[in-house]
Amino acid sequence: MTTLDFKLGDYIDVILEGPQEANLWRASTPLGDLWTWFIRLRRSDKSYQPGQQVAGWVATISRRNNSVYLHDSDYGRLPVSRRMRPRYLRALRAVISMFDAVAMGKVELPDKETLSDFRGMLGGCAKTDTADWFTLFEAFGLSNGPQAVRLYHGVIELQRLIKQGDDKAIRLALQDLNLGLAEHVQAAEATLKAENEILLPETTLRAFEPSRPRGADSRVPDSSAIHQAHSASRSTTLDLIARRKLAWANSTHEGMVSHLAHELRKRGYEPQYNTFIDLFCSRERDAIIFEVKSISAHNCLSQIRSAVSQLYEYRYIHELKQARLCIVLSSPPPEQWIISYLEEDRSIHLCWLSPAGGFDGPGWRLLFDAPTLG
């Protein structure tokens, strides 16, 4: 096999020899006569002349017929658009979660739309037919076109097996993809994440990391426990009870936030938070602000009132006028009118921890199609 002195993406100066078809010219270069060189020119006018030197970047290397095709335009290596970046990131994170599950001997597949978006990313690299294909090619850390084609067809095969419902074959296909693709997906996610815009510049959001304590700003006290703590400040026994209730509320709250973050990651989102917001996630133009509350029979209404006012305030402060609002409770509200009030009158989604260990409620079903089973 011929050793190459060039690679995909390299800029090379060539000498035009003659037109082959509209916008495509035969060319030559000092790199050697072992390859036949062509360059696709952006202008279709007749200003090009044989013998003229032009620069282009290597877009295709065909070993089958020893041909190299260059482009002199930026099409193919344009930046990922603001519209597509959230979709790409969502797809990459869902696939990373899928591979993490494979490493633990589990099968957790992305939804159909997310897997199709991921397939499209690799398809662009394989077919070299999208405005950002080489940008993604570099983000994935791919080395050549045949590698992109091979991985692309691996994802197509996985989709075929999912459609057939062949569980054993799906497991084997996931294991093969994990070996050949996982590190490339992680590289692409890191690259696109680094290029991503800060969503809320006024109050920077940070990626939620369940293994790292969020600090004092994250403690959300149970209002009933605080009230009891103040009113019983002169009684050691009652004060101890109040502190235990407050500790329980904080512990429950943080556990719910971590669990919610996990469920969001499984769906391809990157959960974020700051001093004010429990969790925030976005998908394309759709943003959701979550406020998590632990409730009891004694403080349900006060906690919900607090959540409603907090969500409106957060949406205003961060200038997210179109963001959807969601309250997440530790258990279902005790009365049906609360659900109707929030969902219908306030347009605030409501969900809660389910007995199965996942999340349920009308808000969860509307936002994420169906309740999870934990």
Secondary structure, 3 states (H helix, E strand, C coil): CCCCCCCCCCEEEEEEEEEEECCEEEEECCCCCCCEEEEECCCCCCCCCCCCEEEEEEEEEECCCCEEEEECCCCCCCCCCCCHHHHHHHHHHHHHHHHHHHHCCCCCCCCHHHHHHHHHHHHHHHHCCCCCHHHHHHHHCCCCHHHHHHHHHHHHHHHHHHHHCCHHHHHHHHHHHHHHHHHHHHHHHHHHHHHCCCCCCCCCCEECCCCCCCCHHHCCCCHHHHHHHHHCCCCHHHHHHHHHHHHHHHHHHHHHHHHHHHHHHHCCCCCEECCCCCEEEEECCEEEEEEEECCCCCCHHHHHHHHHHHHHHHHHHCCCCCCEEEEEECCCCCCHHHHHHHHHHCCCEEEEECCCCCEECHHHHHHHCCCCCC
